[in-house]
């Protein structure tokens, strides 16, 4: 069978509480999940498989419909994020209009809301968990002309129950095949904060054992790849000309020992590339940062979120402001760039002055970049449940959206102390106060390495100023 795996465009994302100027310059990551499924199908069957990254080219739905029809796709797989559910729905309809016999949906949204997704018009099946083996079993079943029923990890038949446990490709991440990035236009992905080289993302661990109240990352089955396996994939990327890698593990430094061992293997092999990670503040020390710097780490992204002890405690960040300040100071001394993530409008910010204090704290930390977001609790998080319990959030709008995605839907913010408009105004204030500073502008001019880098950063800056 011909299988077309689609990442939908981001044309109707649930109203984001990030300024459009910033959102427009966010890089588009390679679709690793679709890539892994495509590779698995190709290696274990005779099915023909292609990937269509509609987000990369911002394809409209008539174009997606035409692509489905022109290639003669029989099965269309769509990856789904909750915030892009409108685009997912429109992509499903485009696939149907293009002549697809079967439409399958997978991804984070299905993991959180499997039955609601299965009930969307035009969906024949959903895959919950890691999709390699379930997708193969499903397509093989349809290819034999059989009714899809009772396939582990799949809801296709009306009698299929919601799986109690997700299907995992393997508990051993070293068993996962090294991704063949030539199945996509890998050379087209770049990082707006990077040096302008060919860019990709990579996963070296799955899951997260921590319990931040605003996050719904699965906490079970935390698994890691060995340093040797990770470096094998890094080497494969370097052979393709990739020189910038963002490790998109939910939390890279669950233990410092693991990071040290990976850096040692990178150095032993002499792998030359620039890399970025998402880090927890707790446990960061100078020996660790110096080892990372020597191994090519150029940037660390920290989820700070708040600058007060009360705020950190409410979000269950398990860190203190002193530890935050120490980590950022060490990064500056070692020479690793930093990105700080902050939330605005959290339950402990009760006045405009409280939010301005958060903004001042972000400037005091002096990171190279800051990303501010208005707190938008999502179903499946502890904070959302607390908001419903306390009457701050209403569960009904979300459930209506799950059943019938509409462009008019707006995710609820934590509006106990501020209106949405007030929070938007404070968000714009935060971005302008940080990025309009002469110190920031001068520092980034000195870091520009080439004309392409200048164009990307200048465009992002102009949009931010206009926004």
C-alpha positions in Angstrom: 0.0 0.0 0.0 1.0 3.6 -0.5 1.3 5.3 2.9 1.6 9.1 3.1 2.6 10.5 6.6 1.6 14.1 7.0 2.6 16.8 9.5 -0.2 19.4 9.3 0.5 23.0 8.6 0.3 25.4 11.6 -2.3 27.7 10.1 -5.0 27.6 12.8 -3.0 26.9 16.0 -5.1 27.4 19.2 -4.6 31.1 20.0 -1.1 31.2 21.3 -0.1 33.5 24.1 3.2 34.1 22.4 3.5 37.3 20.3 3.1 36.6 16.5 6.5 38.2 15.9 8.2 35.5 18.0 6.0 32.7 16.9 6.7 33.5 13.2 10.4 33.0 13.7 10.2 29.7 15.7 12.1 27.1 13.9 10.3 24.1 12.4 11.8 20.9 13.8 12.2 17.9 11.6 9.2 15.5 12.2 11.2 12.8 14.0 8.2 10.7 14.9 7.0 10.5 11.3 10.5 9.8 10.2 10.8 6.8 12.6 7.5 5.3 11.4 8.4 5.8 7.8 11.7 4.1 8.2 10.2 1.2 10.2 7.6 0.6 7.5 10.2 0.7 4.7 12.5 -1.7 6.5 9.9 -4.2 7.5 7.4 -4.3 4.6 6.9 -3.7 0.9 4.7 -0.7 1.5 5.7 2.6 -0.3 6.0 5.4 2.2 6.5 9.2 1.8 6.5 12.1 4.3 4.8 15.4 3.6 5.8 18.1 6.0 3.1 20.7 5.3 4.3 22.8 8.2 7.7 23.3 6.6 6.2 24.9 3.4 3.0 26.2 5.1 1.0 24.2 2.6 -2.7 25.0 2.2 -5.3 22.3 2.2 -6.1 22.2 -1.5 -2.4 21.6 -2.0 -2.4 18.7 0.5 -5.4 17.3 -1.2 -3.6 17.5 -4.5 -0.5 15.8 -3.1 -2.6 12.9 -1.7 -4.4 12.5 -5.1 -1.3 12.8 -7.3 0.7 10.2 -5.4 -2.3 7.9 -5.0 -1.9 7.6 -1.2 -4.1 4.8 0.1 -3.3 5.3 3.8 -2.7 8.8 5.3 -1.2 9.1 8.7 -1.5 12.4 10.5 0.5 13.5 13.5 -1.6 15.5 16.0 -0.8 18.1 18.7 -3.8 19.4 20.7 -3.0 23.0 19.9 -3.1 22.2 16.2 -6.3 20.2 16.3 -8.1 22.5 13.8 -5.3 21.9 11.3 -5.4 18.2 12.0 -9.1 18.1 11.3 -8.7 20.1 8.0 -5.8 17.8 7.0 -8.0 14.7 7.6 -10.7 16.2 5.3 -8.1 17.1 2.7 -6.8 13.5 2.7 -10.3 12.2 2.3 -11.0 14.6 -0.6 -7.7 13.5 -2.2 -9.0 9.9 -2.3 -7.3 8.3 0.7 -9.0 5.0 1.7 -7.9 5.1 5.3 -6.9 7.9 7.7 -4.9 7.2 10.8 -4.0 9.8 13.5 -1.3 9.5 16.1 0.9 11.8 18.2 0.7 13.6 21.6 -3.0 14.5 21.2 -4.0 10.9 20.7 -2.0 9.9 23.8 -4.0 12.3 25.9 -7.4 12.0 24.2 -7.6 8.7 22.2 -11.3 8.2 22.1 -12.1 11.8 21.3 -9.7 11.7 18.4 -11.0 8.4 17.1 -14.5 9.9 17.1 -13.5 12.8 14.8 -15.1 12.7 11.4 -13.0 11.0 8.8 -10.7 9.1 11.2 -10.5 5.3 10.7 -8.0 4.5 13.4 -5.8 6.1 16.0 -2.4 4.9 17.3 -1.7 5.5 20.9 2.0 5.4 22.1 5.0 4.9 19.9 3.6 4.1 16.4 6.2 2.0 14.6 4.8 -1.5 15.3 1.1 -0.6 15.6 1.2 1.3 12.3 2.9 -1.6 10.6 0.3 -4.1 12.0 -2.5 -1.8 11.0 -1.4 -1.2 7.4 -0.6 -4.9 6.9 -4.1 -5.8 8.1 -5.7 -3.4 5.6 -3.4 -4.6 2.8 -4.7 -8.1 3.4 -8.3 -6.9 3.1 -9.1 -7.7 6.7 -11.0 -5.7 9.3 -8.7 -3.9 11.7 -9.6 -5.1 15.2 -7.7 -6.0 18.4 -4.4 -4.6 17.2 -2.2 -3.6 20.2 -1.9 0.2 20.5 -4.7 0.8 18.0 -8.3 1.9 18.2 -9.9 1.1 14.9 -13.0 -1.1 15.5 -16.0 0.1 17.6 -15.2 -2.8 19.9 -11.6 -1.8 20.5 -11.1 -0.5 24.0 -8.7 2.4 24.8 -5.4 0.7 25.5 -4.5 0.5 29.1 -0.8 0.9 28.4 1.0 2.5 25.5 2.9 0.3 23.1 6.6 1.0 23.1 9.0 0.0 20.3 11.4 -1.2 22.9 12.4 -0.5 26.5 15.9 -0.4 25.3 16.5 2.9 23.3 19.6 1.4 21.8 17.3 -1.0 19.9 15.8 2.0 18.0 17.3 2.2 14.5 19.3 5.3 13.6 17.0 7.6 11.7 17.6 8.0 8.0 17.1 11.7 7.7 17.4 11.5 3.9 13.8 10.5 3.9 13.0 14.2 4.4 14.5 17.4 3.1 16.8 17.5 6.1 19.0 20.3 4.7 16.1 22.8 4.9 15.7 22.9 8.6 17.6 25.6 10.6 17.7 27.2 14.0 17.0 30.9 14.1 19.2 31.1 17.2 21.9 29.0 15.7 24.9 29.7 13.5 23.1 29.1 10.3 24.3 25.6 9.5 22.2 22.6 8.6 20.2 21.7 11.7 18.4 18.7 13.1 16.9 17.4 16.3 17.7 14.2 18.2 16.2 12.3 21.1 18.6 10.5 23.6 16.0 9.8 26.3 12.3 9.5 26.7 10.0 10.5 29.5 10.6 12.6 32.6 10.4 11.6 36.3 9.7 15.1 37.6 6.2 16.6 38.4 6.0 20.2 37.3 2.3 21.1 37.6 2.0 22.7 34.2 3.5 19.8 32.2 1.9 16.6 30.9 5.0 14.8 29.7 4.7 11.1 30.6 6.6 10.4 33.8 6.7 6.6 33.4 9.3 4.5 31.7 12.1 7.0 31.7 14.7 5.5 29.3 18.0 6.6 27.9 20.3 5.7 25.0 23.9 4.7 25.7 26.6 7.2 24.9 27.8 4.9 22.1 24.4 4.7 20.4 23.9 8.4 20.7 27.2 9.2 19.1 26.5 6.7 16.3 23.5 8.8 15.4 25.5 12.1 15.8 28.2 10.7 13.4 25.5 9.8 10.9 24.2 13.3 11.0 27.6 14.8 10.6 28.2 12.7 7.5 25.1 14.4 6.0 26.6 17.8 6.6 24.6 18.5 9.7 26.5 20.7 12.1 23.9 21.8 14.6 21.9 19.4 16.8 19.2 20.2 19.3 18.7 17.4 21.8 15.0 17.6 22.4 14.9 15.2 25.4 12.3 16.5 27.9 15.1 16.9 30.4 18.7 16.1 29.3 20.4 16.2 32.7 18.4 13.8 34.9 21.8 12.8 36.2 25.1 14.6 35.6 26.9 11.3 35.2 24.9 10.6 32.0 25.9 13.9 30.5 29.6 13.5 31.5 29.6 10.0 29.8 28.1 11.3 26.6 30.5 14.2 26.5 33.4 11.9 27.0 32.3 9.7 24.1 31.9 12.8 21.8 35.4 13.9 22.7 36.9 10.4 22.3 35.5 10.2 18.8 36.4 13.7 17.9 32.9 14.6 16.7 32.8 18.2 15.6 29.3 19.8 15.9 27.4 22.5 17.8 24.6 21.3 20.1 21.8 22.6 22.3 20.0 21.0 25.2 17.1 21.5 27.6 18.3 21.5 31.1 17.1 21.5 34.7 18.9 24.1 36.8 19.4 21.7 39.8 22.7 20.0 39.8 24.5 22.3 37.3 28.1 22.8 38.2 31.3 24.1 36.6 32.9 20.7 35.8 29.8 19.6 34.0 29.5 22.9 32.0 33.2 22.9 31.1 33.0 19.3 29.8 29.9 20.2 27.8 31.6 23.3 26.3 34.7 21.2 25.3 32.3 18.7 23.6 30.6 21.4 21.5 27.6 22.5 23.6 26.9 26.1 22.5 23.5 26.7 24.2 21.4 25.5 27.2 17.7 26.1 27.5 16.5 26.4 31.1 12.8 26.3 32.1 13.0 29.0 34.9 9.3 29.9 34.8 9.3 32.1 37.9 11.7 34.2 40.0 10.1 33.9 43.4 10.3 31.0 45.9 6.5 31.0 46.2 6.1 30.7 42.4 8.6 28.0 42.0 7.0 26.0 44.8 3.5 26.3 43.3 4.8 25.0 40.0 6.8 22.2 41.8 10.0 23.2 40.0 12.1 21.7 42.8 14.7 24.5 42.6 15.5 27.7 44.3 16.1 31.2 42.9 19.7 31.0 44.2 20.3 27.8 42.2 18.9 29.5 39.1 21.1 32.5 39.5 24.2 30.3 40.1 23.5 28.2 36.9 23.2 31.3 34.7 26.3 32.9 36.2 28.3 29.7 35.6 27.1 29.4 32.0 28.3 33.0 31.3 31.7 32.3 32.9 32.2 29.1 30.9 31.0 30.6 27.7 27.8 28.7 27.0 24.8 30.7 25.7 21.5 30.5 27.6 17.8 30.7 26.9 15.5 31.3 29.8 11.8 30.3 29.6 9.4 32.3 31.8 5.6 32.2 32.4 3.5 35.2 33.0 0.1 35.1 34.8 0.8 32.2 37.1 -1.4 31.8 40.3 1.2 33.5 42.5 1.3 36.7 40.4 -1.6 38.7 41.8 -0.8 42.2 40.6 0.9 44.0 37.7 3.8 44.7 40.0 4.3 40.9 40.5 4.5 40.3 36.8 6.9 43.3 36.4 9.1 41.7 39.1 9.2 38.5 37.0 10.3 40.5 34.0 12.9 42.3 36.0 14.2 39.0 37.3 14.5 37.6 33.8 16.6 40.7 32.8 18.7 40.3 36.0 19.6 36.7 35.0 21.1 38.2 31.8 20.4 35.2 29.5 21.2 35.5 25.8 17.5 34.9 24.9 14.3 34.8 26.8 11.0 33.2 25.8 8.0 34.4 27.7 4.6 32.7 27.6 1.3 33.4 29.3 0.4 30.5 31.5 -2.2 28.4 29.5 -3.0 25.3 31.5 -3.8 22.3 29.3 -6.0 19.3 30.2 -4.0 16.5 31.6 -1.8 18.7 33.8 -2.0 19.0 37.5 -2.4 22.8 37.3 -5.4 22.4 35.0 -7.0 20.1 37.4 -6.4 22.5 40.2 -7.9 25.3 38.2 -11.1 23.3 37.5 -11.3 22.4 41.2 -11.0 26.0 42.3 -13.4 27.4 39.7 -10.7 29.3 37.8 -11.0 27.1 34.7 -14.0 25.6 32.9 -13.6 22.1 31.5 -16.5 22.3 29.1 -14.9 24.5 26.3 -12.0 22.1 26.0 -14.2 19.1 25.7 -16.3 20.8 23.0 -13.2 21.6 21.1 -11.9 18.0 21.3 -15.2 16.8 19.7 -15.6 19.7 17.2 -12.4 21.7 16.6 -13.2 25.2 15.6 -11.0 28.2 14.7 -12.9 30.4 17.2 -11.7 28.4 20.2 -9.3 30.1 22.6 -7.5 28.2 25.3 -8.2 29.4 28.8 -5.6 31.4 30.6 -5.3 31.6 34.4 -7.5 34.6 34.7 -8.0 34.7 38.5 -6.1 38.0 38.8 -5.8 39.3 35.2 -8.0 39.5 32.1 -6.6 38.0 28.8 -6.0 41.4 27.4 -4.1 42.5 30.5 -1.9 39.4 30.2 -1.3 40.1 26.5 -0.2 43.6 27.3 2.1 42.4 30.0 3.6 39.8 27.6 4.3 42.4 25.0 5.9 44.6 27.7 8.1 41.7 28.7 9.4 41.1 25.2 10.0 44.8 24.5 11.8 45.4 27.8 14.2 42.5 27.3 14.9 42.7 23.5 14.9 46.5 23.1 17.8 46.9 25.5 20.9 48.4 23.9 23.0 45.8 25.7 21.1 43.0 24.1 21.2 44.5 20.6 25.0 45.2 20.8 25.7 41.7 22.1 23.8 40.0 19.3 25.4 42.1 16.6 28.8 40.9 17.8 27.6 37.3 17.6 26.5 37.4 14.0 28.7 35.1 11.9 27.4 35.5 8.3 24.9 37.2 6.0 22.3 34.5 6.4 22.6 34.7 10.2 22.2 38.5 10.0 19.1 38.3 7.8 17.3 35.8 10.1 18.0 37.7 13.3 17.3 41.1 11.7 13.9 39.8 10.4 13.0 38.4 13.8 14.1 41.6 15.5 12.1 43.8 13.1 9.0 41.7 13.6 9.4 41.9 17.3 9.6 45.6 17.2 6.6 45.9 15.0 4.7 43.5 17.2 
